[in-house]
Amino acid sequence: MPGTWALIVNRHRALILGWAYYLDAFSSYLLRTWLPSVYRGHDNWYTRGASFPVLSY
């Protein structure tokens, strides 16, 4: 049955794309938490004070 085969393929594609989306989001989270220098300007608990240079008089 061609309709059944298409349904199975679509389910597998959705499952794979779902995992790819999850892994992409997770890897982005890891980069933000483990490599703070990659994301300069973002506040996180590894940095102290302002991330941008500040002129003070």
Residue frames as a rotation matrix with the C-alpha (Angstrom) as fourth column:
MET 1
0.579 0.815 0.000 0.00
0.815 -0.579 0.000 0.00
0.000 0.000 -1.000 0.00
PRO 2
-0.205 -0.707 0.677 1.62
0.664 -0.608 -0.435 3.26
0.719 0.360 0.594 -1.09
GLY 3
0.412 0.433 0.802 -0.30
-0.230 -0.802 0.551 5.35
0.882 -0.411 -0.231 1.45
THR 4
0.985 -0.062 -0.161 0.95
0.172 0.392 0.904 3.27
0.007 -0.918 0.397 4.37
TRP 5
0.215 -0.973 0.087 4.55
0.969 0.201 -0.143 3.48
0.122 0.115 0.986 3.17
ALA 6
-0.131 -0.209 0.969 4.32
0.286 -0.944 -0.165 7.27
0.949 0.256 0.184 2.88
LEU 7
0.775 0.478 0.413 2.90
-0.263 -0.350 0.899 7.48
0.574 -0.806 -0.145 6.40
ILE 8
0.795 -0.540 -0.277 5.78
0.586 0.563 0.583 5.42
-0.159 -0.625 0.764 7.81
VAL 9
-0.111 -0.869 0.483 8.37
0.898 -0.296 -0.326 7.52
0.426 0.397 0.813 5.97
ASN 10
0.121 0.229 0.966 6.74
-0.025 -0.972 0.234 10.74
0.992 -0.052 -0.112 7.18
ARG 11
0.973 0.231 0.009 6.72
-0.029 0.080 0.996 9.50
0.230 -0.970 0.085 10.78
HIS 12
0.437 -0.886 -0.156 10.41
0.884 0.391 0.255 8.62
-0.165 -0.249 0.954 10.62
ARG 13
-0.198 -0.483 0.853 11.22
0.637 -0.725 -0.263 11.96
0.745 0.491 0.451 9.01
ALA 14
0.525 0.468 0.711 9.33
-0.222 -0.731 0.645 13.81
0.822 -0.496 -0.280 11.75
LEU 15
0.948 -0.210 -0.241 11.11
0.310 0.423 0.851 11.78
-0.077 -0.881 0.466 14.43
ILE 16
0.083 -0.981 0.176 14.54
0.994 0.070 -0.078 12.48
0.064 0.181 0.981 12.92
LEU 17
-0.146 -0.098 0.984 13.80
0.326 -0.944 -0.046 16.18
0.934 0.315 0.170 12.46
GLY 18
0.834 0.487 0.259 12.50
-0.108 -0.318 0.942 16.37
0.541 -0.814 -0.213 16.02
TRP 19
0.694 -0.653 -0.304 15.73
0.659 0.407 0.632 14.88
-0.289 -0.639 0.713 17.38
ALA 20
-0.167 -0.774 0.611 17.81
0.896 -0.378 -0.233 17.16
0.411 0.509 0.757 15.14
TYR 21
0.266 0.345 0.900 15.95
0.000 -0.934 0.358 20.20
0.964 -0.095 -0.249 16.50
TYR 22
0.991 0.119 -0.067 16.42
0.055 0.101 0.993 19.00
0.125 -0.988 0.093 20.08
LEU 23
0.388 -0.917 -0.092 20.14
0.894 0.351 0.279 18.34
-0.223 -0.190 0.956 19.60
ASP 24
-0.151 -0.411 0.899 20.65
0.641 -0.733 -0.227 21.70
0.752 0.542 0.374 17.90
ALA 25
0.590 0.437 0.679 18.95
-0.215 -0.726 0.653 23.53
0.778 -0.531 -0.334 20.77
PHE 26
0.951 -0.251 -0.179 20.91
0.272 0.407 0.872 21.50
-0.146 -0.878 0.455 23.33
SER 27
0.119 -0.968 0.220 24.25
0.988 0.094 -0.121 22.15
0.096 0.232 0.968 21.60
SER 28
0.037 -0.036 0.999 23.50
0.218 -0.975 -0.043 25.87
0.975 0.220 -0.028 21.55
TYR 29
0.906 0.325 0.273 22.81
-0.206 -0.225 0.952 25.70
0.371 -0.919 -0.137 25.30
LEU 30
0.677 -0.712 -0.186 26.12
0.697 0.539 0.473 23.93
-0.237 -0.450 0.861 25.88
LEU 31
-0.106 -0.731 0.674 28.00
0.808 -0.458 -0.370 26.58
0.579 0.505 0.639 23.93
ARG 32
0.334 0.302 0.893 26.38
-0.129 -0.924 0.361 29.35
0.934 -0.236 -0.269 25.95
THR 33
0.963 0.116 0.244 27.19
-0.251 0.050 0.967 27.74
0.100 -0.992 0.078 29.30
TRP 34
0.671 -0.736 0.091 30.56
0.599 0.611 0.518 26.12
-0.436 -0.293 0.851 28.67
LEU 35
-0.314 -0.799 0.513 32.11
0.949 -0.279 0.146 28.64
0.027 0.533 0.846 26.28
PRO 36
0.471 0.601 -0.646 31.17
0.649 -0.732 -0.207 32.09
-0.597 -0.322 -0.734 27.55
SER 37
-0.377 -0.676 -0.633 33.87
0.010 -0.687 0.727 33.77
-0.926 0.268 0.266 25.42
VAL 38
-0.778 0.167 0.606 32.01
0.627 0.260 0.734 32.68
-0.035 0.951 -0.307 22.28
TYR 39
0.183 0.941 0.286 28.96
0.826 -0.305 0.474 34.62
0.533 0.149 -0.833 23.38
ARG 40
-0.780 -0.510 -0.363 30.51
0.626 -0.664 -0.410 37.88
-0.032 -0.547 0.837 24.53
GLY 41
-0.826 0.471 0.310 27.98
-0.386 -0.873 0.298 40.46
0.411 0.127 0.903 25.64
HIS 42
0.213 0.900 -0.380 25.53
-0.128 0.411 0.902 37.93
0.969 -0.144 0.203 27.07
ASP 43
-0.100 -0.194 0.976 25.15
-0.970 -0.201 -0.139 37.91
0.224 -0.960 -0.168 30.81
ASN 44
0.456 0.246 -0.855 25.77
-0.023 0.964 0.264 34.58
0.890 -0.101 0.446 32.45
TRP 45
0.989 0.031 0.147 26.86
-0.147 -0.023 0.989 33.41
0.034 -0.999 -0.019 35.86
TYR 46
0.442 -0.897 -0.003 30.48
0.897 0.442 -0.001 32.91
0.002 -0.002 1.000 34.75
THR 47
-0.222 -0.534 0.816 31.09
0.550 -0.760 -0.347 36.60
0.805 0.372 0.462 34.15
ARG 48
0.000 0.176 -0.984 31.38
0.926 -0.371 -0.066 39.26
-0.377 -0.912 -0.163 36.78
GLY 49
-0.300 -0.066 -0.952 30.27
0.050 -0.997 0.054 42.79
-0.953 -0.031 0.302 36.01
ALA 50
0.560 0.535 -0.633 29.62
-0.519 -0.369 -0.771 44.27
-0.646 0.760 0.071 32.59
SER 51
0.405 -0.376 0.834 30.57
0.619 0.784 0.053 42.26
-0.673 0.494 0.550 29.53
PHE 52
0.618 -0.142 0.773 31.12
0.641 -0.479 -0.600 45.37
0.456 0.866 -0.205 27.41
PRO 53
-0.527 -0.833 -0.169 33.92
0.810 -0.431 -0.398 47.87
0.259 -0.347 0.901 27.98
VAL 54
0.657 0.750 -0.079 32.64
0.722 -0.595 0.355 50.78
0.219 -0.290 -0.932 30.05
LEU 55
-0.327 -0.721 0.611 34.24
0.404 -0.691 -0.599 54.22
0.854 0.051 0.518 30.18
SER 56
0.592 0.479 -0.648 34.25
0.794 -0.210 0.570 55.69
0.137 -0.852 -0.505 33.65
TYR 57
0.191 -0.468 0.863 35.33
0.139 -0.857 -0.496 59.20
0.972 0.215 -0.098 34.56
